[in-house]
Amino acid sequence: MHTTTASRTRTTYRWRVVDIVVASVIGVASGLIFWVWNLTYTPVSAPLEALLPGAQSLVYGFWLFAGVLGGLIIRKPGAAVFTELVAAVVSALVGTQWGVLTLVSGIVQGLGAEIVFAIFLYANYRVYVAILAGAGAGLAMGINDSILWYAGNGMDFKTIYVVCGAIGGAVIAGLLSWVVVRALARTGALNRFASGREVTARA
């Protein structure tokens, strides 16, 4: 019995070829979206920053969704970090104003989501877990950015930035990704994944 259980656990956690391919596709597609957001985010975030310095991170969740989306679909250890990092690499290669530090952000943000999935033992992918994973990515982003880009700012600014980043991550990267996964599952596109079969089974 113990051997059988261990074997099932290894099988569940082992990446298949289809997992790698789909996670890569998610990462590349997300990276292109990141690139577009890199060019257009200022008009959206500037009014928030003017209203309350630090609140601009409310909309930065658009840089965080790749890891959460990958984690929700692939459901394997490392999926959140992998997809977020691939997205960051694509964004950097296409062209970004932050250079190689984009990769640092990708790893940190992916880890923020990954830790949440790990806490739930990669076995719970309900909406509240997705929201927490998005918040985790936003929290990681806020802390990382406060160190790399806003070291000279006051604690008030950093607190607002981190909190708003977590809120934006929860809604945009977390809740929105959960909705997207369910929508994709209903089309049959995710039938080779537990995330897809789970939705269609309930339909």
Backbone hydrogen bonds in HBPLUS format (Angstrom, degrees):
<---DONOR---> <-ACCEPTOR-->    atom                        ^
c    i                          cat <-CA-CA->   ^        H-A-AA   ^      H-
h    n   atom  resd res      DA  || num        DHA   H-A  angle D-A-AA Bond
n    s   type  num  typ     dist DA aas  dist angle  dist       angle   num
A0005-THR N   A0001-MET O   2.98 MM   4  6.21 161.5  2.01 151.4 155.9     1
A0006-ALA N   A0002-HIS O   2.97 MM   4  6.18 164.0  1.99 151.6 156.0     2
A0007-SER N   A0003-THR O   2.87 MM   4  6.03 155.0  1.94 147.0 154.3     3
A0008-ARG N   A0004-THR O   2.95 MM   4  6.21 154.6  2.02 147.6 154.1     4
A0009-THR N   A0005-THR O   2.98 MM   4  6.25 153.8  2.05 147.9 155.2     5
A0010-ARG N   A0006-ALA O   2.97 MM   4  6.27 159.2  2.01 150.6 155.4     6
A0011-THR N   A0007-SER O   2.96 MM   4  6.19 157.1  2.02 147.0 153.5     7
A0012-THR N   A0008-ARG O   2.88 MM   4  6.07 155.0  1.94 147.6 154.4     8
A0013-TYR N   A0009-THR O   2.99 MM   4  6.21 156.0  2.05 149.1 155.1     9
A0014-ARG N   A0010-ARG O   2.86 MM   4  5.85 131.1  2.10 142.9 155.6    10
A0019-ASP N   A0016-ARG O   3.10 MM   3  5.09 124.5  2.43  93.9 108.1    11
A0020-ILE N   A0016-ARG O   3.18 MM   4  6.57 158.6  2.23 151.8 155.8    12
A0021-VAL N   A0017-VAL O   2.95 MM   4  6.24 164.5  1.97 156.8 161.2    13
A0022-VAL N   A0018-VAL O   2.96 MM   4  5.97 171.1  1.97 146.4 149.4    14
A0023-ALA N   A0019-ASP O   2.88 MM   4  5.88 160.9  1.92 147.0 153.4    15
A0024-SER N   A0020-ILE O   2.96 MM   4  6.02 151.1  2.04 141.0 149.0    16
A0025-VAL N   A0021-VAL O   2.93 MM   4  6.23 155.6  1.99 149.2 156.1    17
A0026-ILE N   A0022-VAL O   2.87 MM   4  6.12 162.1  1.90 153.3 157.9    18
A0027-GLY N   A0023-ALA O   2.92 MM   4  6.13 157.5  1.98 143.4 149.8    19
A0028-VAL N   A0024-SER O   2.85 MM   4  6.10 162.5  1.88 154.4 158.4    20
A0029-ALA N   A0025-VAL O   2.91 MM   4  6.02 173.1  1.92 154.9 157.2    21
A0030-SER N   A0026-ILE O   2.88 MM   4  5.92 157.6  1.93 145.9 153.1    22
A0031-GLY N   A0027-GLY O   2.85 MM   4  5.97 149.3  1.95 142.2 151.1    23
A0032-LEU N   A0028-VAL O   3.10 MM   4  6.44 148.3  2.20 149.2 156.3    24
A0033-ILE N   A0029-ALA O   3.15 MM   4  6.49 151.3  2.24 142.6 150.6    25
A0034-PHE N   A0030-SER O   2.75 MM   4  6.07 153.5  1.81 151.0 159.4    26
A0035-TRP N   A0031-GLY O   2.95 MM   4  6.19 153.1  2.02 141.6 148.3    27
A0036-VAL N   A0032-LEU O   3.11 MM   4  6.43 157.2  2.16 145.0 149.8    28
A0037-TRP N   A0033-ILE O   2.90 MM   4  6.18 159.6  1.94 150.5 156.8    29
A0038-ASN N   A0034-PHE O   2.73 MM   4  6.01 144.9  1.85 150.4 161.3    30
A0039-LEU N   A0036-VAL O   3.10 MM   3  5.34 131.9  2.34 100.0 112.1    31
A0040-THR N   A0037-TRP O   3.14 MM   3  5.04 139.0  2.32  96.4 107.9    32
A0041-TYR N   A0037-TRP O   2.91 MM   4  5.37 134.9  2.12 157.1 155.2    33
A0044-VAL N   A0041-TYR O   3.02 MM   3  5.34 131.2  2.26 107.2 120.8    34
A0045-SER N   A0041-TYR O   2.88 MM   4  6.06 162.0  1.91 162.4 168.5    35
A0046-ALA N   A0042-THR O   2.84 MM   4  5.57 160.0  1.88 156.9 159.9    36
A0049-GLU N   A0045-SER O   2.99 MM   4  6.29 156.5  2.05 155.2 162.7    37
A0050-ALA N   A0046-ALA O   2.90 MM   4  6.13 152.5  1.98 152.4 160.0    38
A0051-LEU N   A0047-PRO O   2.95 MM   4  6.10 149.1  2.04 141.2 149.6    39
A0052-LEU N   A0048-LEU O   2.85 MM   4  6.03 163.8  1.88 152.4 156.5    40
A0055-ALA N   A0052-LEU O   2.83 MM   3  5.53 166.5  1.85 153.0 157.0    41
A0058-LEU N   A0055-ALA O   3.02 MM   3  5.75 166.7  2.04 123.1 125.9    42
A0059-VAL N   A0056-GLN O   3.32 MM   3  6.29 162.9  2.35 124.0 125.3    43
A0060-TYR N   A0057-SER O   3.15 MM   3  4.85 158.0  2.20  97.8 104.5    44
A0063-TRP N   A0060-TYR O   2.94 MM   3  5.70 167.4  1.96 121.4 125.5    45
A0064-LEU N   A0061-GLY O   2.93 MM   3  4.95 160.9  1.96 107.9 113.3    46
A0069-LEU N   A0065-PHE O   2.81 MM   4  5.87 170.1  1.82 161.8 165.2    47
A0070-GLY N   A0066-ALA O   2.88 MM   4  5.97 162.9  1.91 148.2 153.4    48
A0071-GLY N   A0067-GLY O   2.93 MM   4  6.04 156.8  1.99 142.7 149.5    49
A0072-LEU N   A0068-VAL O   2.90 MM   4  6.10 157.5  1.95 152.4 158.0    50
A0073-ILE N   A0069-LEU O   3.07 MM   4  6.23 150.1  2.16 147.2 154.6    51
A0074-ILE N   A0070-GLY O   2.89 MM   4  5.80 163.8  1.91 153.8 157.6    52
A0075-ARG N   A0071-GLY O   3.06 MM   4  5.26 144.4  2.19 124.7 135.7    53
A0079-ALA N   A0076-LYS O   3.12 MM   3  5.67 163.8  2.15 140.8 141.3    54
A0082-PHE N   A0078-GLY O   2.88 MM   4  5.95 165.5  1.90 156.2 161.2    55
A0083-THR N   A0079-ALA O   3.00 MM   4  6.09 177.3  2.00 153.3 154.1    56
A0084-GLU N   A0080-ALA O   3.13 MM   4  6.11 161.0  2.17 143.4 149.3    57
A0085-LEU N   A0081-VAL O   2.89 MM   4  5.90 155.0  1.95 148.3 155.4    58
A0086-VAL N   A0082-PHE O   2.91 MM   4  6.11 163.9  1.94 154.0 158.4    59
A0087-ALA N   A0083-THR O   2.99 MM   4  6.10 160.4  2.03 143.3 149.1    60
A0088-ALA N   A0084-GLU O   2.99 MM   4  6.20 149.7  2.08 138.6 146.9    61
A0089-VAL N   A0085-LEU O   2.84 MM   4  6.12 155.4  1.90 152.5 159.3    62
A0090-VAL N   A0086-VAL O   2.95 MM   4  6.21 166.0  1.97 156.1 158.9    63
A0091-SER N   A0087-ALA O   2.95 MM   4  6.11 163.1  1.98 147.1 152.3    64
A0092-ALA N   A0088-ALA O   2.88 MM   4  6.05 155.2  1.94 146.2 152.9    65
A0093-LEU N   A0089-VAL O   2.86 MM   4  6.08 156.6  1.91 151.2 157.9    66
A0094-VAL N   A0090-VAL O   2.92 MM   4  6.07 161.7  1.96 155.3 159.5    67
A0095-GLY N   A0091-SER O   3.10 MM   4  6.17 147.0  2.21 136.5 145.7    68
A0102-THR N   A0099-GLY O   3.07 MM   3  5.87 164.3  2.10 119.0 124.1    69
A0103-LEU N   A0100-VAL O   2.99 MM   3  5.67 144.0  2.12 116.0 123.6    70
A0105-SER N   A0101-LEU O   3.01 MM   4  6.33 159.5  2.05 148.9 153.7    71
A0106-GLY N   A0102-THR O   2.93 MM   4  6.19 151.6  2.01 142.1 150.3    72
A0107-ILE N   A0103-LEU O   3.01 MM   4  6.29 160.7  2.05 152.2 155.3    73
A0108-VAL N   A0104-VAL O   3.00 MM   4  6.21 172.5  2.01 155.8 158.0    74
A0109-GLN N   A0105-SER O   2.85 MM   4  5.87 170.1  1.86 154.8 158.1    75
A0110-GLY N   A0106-GLY O   2.94 MM   4  5.92 155.3  2.00 141.0 148.6    76
A0111-LEU N   A0107-ILE O   2.90 MM   4  6.08 151.5  1.99 146.2 154.2    77
A0112-GLY N   A0108-VAL O   3.02 MM   4  6.31 145.3  2.14 143.4 152.9    78
A0113-ALA N   A0109-GLN O   3.35 MM   4  6.74 152.0  2.43 146.6 151.3    79
A0114-GLU N   A0110-GLY O   2.85 MM   4  6.01 160.3  1.89 148.2 154.9    80
A0115-ILE N   A0111-LEU O   2.90 MM   4  5.92 162.3  1.93 153.1 154.4    81
A0116-VAL N   A0113-ALA O   3.13 MM   3  5.43 122.6  2.48 102.7 116.1    82
A0117-PHE N   A0113-ALA O   3.21 MM   4  6.62 162.3  2.25 154.5 158.8    83
A0118-ALA N   A0114-GLU O   2.87 MM   4  6.11 154.1  1.94 151.8 160.0    84
A0119-ILE N   A0115-ILE O   2.88 MM   4  6.12 149.6  1.98 144.8 152.8    85
A0120-PHE N   A0116-VAL O   3.25 MM   4  6.59 146.9  2.37 146.0 153.6    86
A0122-TYR N   A0117-PHE O   2.93 MM   5  5.31 166.4  1.95 156.2 151.9    87
A0121-LEU N   A0118-ALA O   2.76 MM   3  4.70 154.7  1.83 110.1 112.3    88
A0123-ALA N   A0120-PHE O   3.13 MM   3  6.09 151.5  2.22 126.2 130.4    89
A0129-VAL N   A0126-ARG O   3.01 MM   3  5.41 128.3  2.29 107.5 121.0    90
A0130-ALA N   A0126-ARG O   3.09 MM   4  6.47 157.7  2.14 155.0 161.8    91
A0131-ILE N   A0127-VAL O   2.95 MM   4  6.22 156.8  2.00 150.5 156.8    92
A0132-LEU N   A0128-TYR O   2.95 MM   4  6.10 154.9  2.01 138.2 145.1    93
A0133-ALA N   A0129-VAL O   2.80 MM   4  6.02 152.7  1.88 148.0 155.9    94
A0134-GLY N   A0130-ALA O   2.93 MM   4  6.20 155.3  2.00 146.9 153.2    95
A0135-ALA N   A0131-ILE O   2.90 MM   4  6.16 154.4  1.96 145.0 152.7    96
A0136-GLY N   A0132-LEU O   2.75 MM   4  5.99 149.5  1.84 144.8 153.8    97
A0137-ALA N   A0133-ALA O   2.94 MM   4  6.23 153.7  2.01 146.0 152.3    98
A0138-GLY N   A0134-GLY O   2.92 MM   4  6.18 154.4  1.99 144.9 152.4    99
A0139-LEU N   A0135-ALA O   2.77 MM   4  5.98 152.7  1.84 149.2 156.9   100
A0140-ALA N   A0136-GLY O   2.97 MM   4  6.14 161.8  2.00 145.8 150.6   101
A0141-MET N   A0137-ALA O   2.91 MM   4  6.10 156.2  1.96 144.3 151.3   102
A0142-GLY N   A0138-GLY O   2.88 MM   4  6.05 161.7  1.91 146.6 151.5   103
A0143-ILE N   A0139-LEU O   3.04 MM   4  6.28 164.2  2.07 153.1 156.2   104
A0144-ASN N   A0140-ALA O   2.94 MM   4  6.03 165.7  1.97 150.0 154.7   105
A0145-ASP N   A0141-MET O   2.80 MM   4  5.91 169.4  1.81 158.0 161.1   106
A0146-SER N   A0142-GLY O   2.98 MM   4  6.02 150.4  2.07 139.3 147.8   107
A0147-ILE N   A0143-ILE O   3.16 MM   4  6.41 140.4  2.32 141.8 151.2   108
A0147-ILE N   A0144-ASN O   3.16 MM   3  5.28 128.8  2.44  96.5 109.4   109
A0148-LEU N   A0144-ASN O   2.89 MM   4  6.13 168.2  1.90 156.9 160.2   110
A0149-TRP N   A0145-ASP O   2.75 MM   4  5.24 156.3  1.80 138.8 147.2   111
A0150-TYR N   A0145-ASP O   3.10 MM   5  6.43 140.2  2.26 149.4 154.7   112
A0153-ASN N   A0150-TYR O   3.06 MM   3  5.33 157.8  2.11 109.5 116.6   113
A0158-LYS N   A0154-GLY O   3.14 MM   4  6.46 168.0  2.16 151.8 155.1   114
A0159-THR N   A0155-MET O   2.87 MM   4  5.95 157.8  1.92 148.9 154.5   115
A0160-ILE N   A0156-ASP O   3.06 MM   4  6.28 165.5  2.09 151.5 155.0   116
A0161-TYR N   A0157-PHE O   2.85 MM   4  6.03 161.3  1.88 154.3 160.4   117
A0162-VAL N   A0158-LYS O   2.89 MM   4  6.03 164.1  1.92 150.1 153.6   118
A0163-VAL N   A0159-THR O   2.97 MM   4  6.07 169.3  1.98 151.2 154.7   119
A0164-CYS N   A0160-ILE O   2.89 MM   4  5.88 165.8  1.91 149.4 154.2   120
A0165-GLY N   A0161-TYR O   2.89 MM   4  5.92 145.6  2.01 138.3 148.5   121
A0166-ALA N   A0162-VAL O   3.00 MM   4  6.24 152.6  2.07 146.8 153.2   122
A0167-ILE N   A0163-VAL O   2.99 MM   4  6.30 155.0  2.05 148.0 155.2   123
A0168-GLY N   A0164-CYS O   2.83 MM   4  5.97 169.3  1.84 151.2 154.4   124
A0169-GLY N   A0165-GLY O   2.86 MM   4  5.92 153.2  1.93 140.8 149.1   125
A0170-ALA N   A0166-ALA O   2.93 MM   4  6.06 152.9  2.00 141.4 148.4   126
A0171-VAL N   A0167-ILE O   3.10 MM   4  6.40 158.8  2.14 151.9 156.3   127
A0172-ILE N   A0168-GLY O   2.80 MM   4  5.74 156.3  1.86 154.3 159.2   128
A0173-ALA N   A0169-GLY O   3.00 MM   4  4.88 121.9  2.35 112.8 129.1   129
A0174-GLY N   A0169-GLY O   2.84 MM   5  6.19 138.1  2.01 155.0 166.7   130
A0175-LEU N   A0170-ALA O   2.91 MM   5  6.35 154.7  1.98 149.4 155.0   131
A0176-LEU N   A0171-VAL O   3.10 MM   5  6.40 150.1  2.19 151.3 160.0   132
A0178-TRP N   A0174-GLY O   3.10 MM   4  6.32 155.5  2.16 149.2 156.0   133
A0179-VAL N   A0175-LEU O   3.04 MM   4  6.34 154.2  2.11 150.3 157.1   134
A0180-VAL N   A0176-LEU O   2.92 MM   4  6.20 157.7  1.97 150.1 156.4   135
A0181-VAL N   A0177-SER O   2.92 MM   4  6.16 159.4  1.96 151.7 156.4   136
A0182-ARG N   A0178-TRP O   3.18 MM   4  6.40 161.3  2.22 145.6 150.0   137
A0183-ALA N   A0179-VAL O   2.98 MM   4  6.22 153.2  2.05 147.8 155.7   138
A0184-LEU N   A0180-VAL O   2.87 MM   4  6.12 161.4  1.91 154.3 159.0   139
A0185-ALA N   A0181-VAL O   2.88 MM   4  6.03 157.4  1.93 148.4 155.2   140
A0186-ARG N   A0182-ARG O   3.14 MM   4  6.30 150.4  2.23 141.7 148.0   141
A0187-THR N   A0184-LEU O   3.05 MM   3  5.35 142.0  2.20 104.1 115.0   142
A0188-GLY N   A0185-ALA O   3.01 MM   3  5.27 152.8  2.09 106.9 115.5   143
A0191-ASN N   A0188-GLY O   3.36 MM   3  5.38 157.6  2.42 114.9 111.8   144
A0193-PHE N   A0190-LEU O   2.92 MM   3  5.44 160.2  1.96 122.6 125.6   145
A0196-GLY N   A0193-PHE O   3.04 MM   3  5.37 132.8  2.27 103.8 115.5   146
A0197-ARG N   A0193-PHE O   3.06 MM   4  6.40 168.0  2.07 158.5 161.3   147
A0198-GLU N   A0194-ALA O   2.92 MM   4  5.83 154.1  1.99 146.8 152.9   148
A0200-THR N   A0196-GLY O   3.13 MM   4  6.38 173.3  2.13 158.1 159.5   149
A0201-ALA N   A0197-ARG O   2.92 MM   4  5.84 146.4  2.03 142.4 150.9   150
A0202-ARG N   A0199-VAL O   3.13 MM   3  5.40 134.5  2.35 101.7 113.3   151
A0203-ALA N   A0200-THR O   3.23 MM   3  4.99 140.4  2.40  90.6 101.8   152
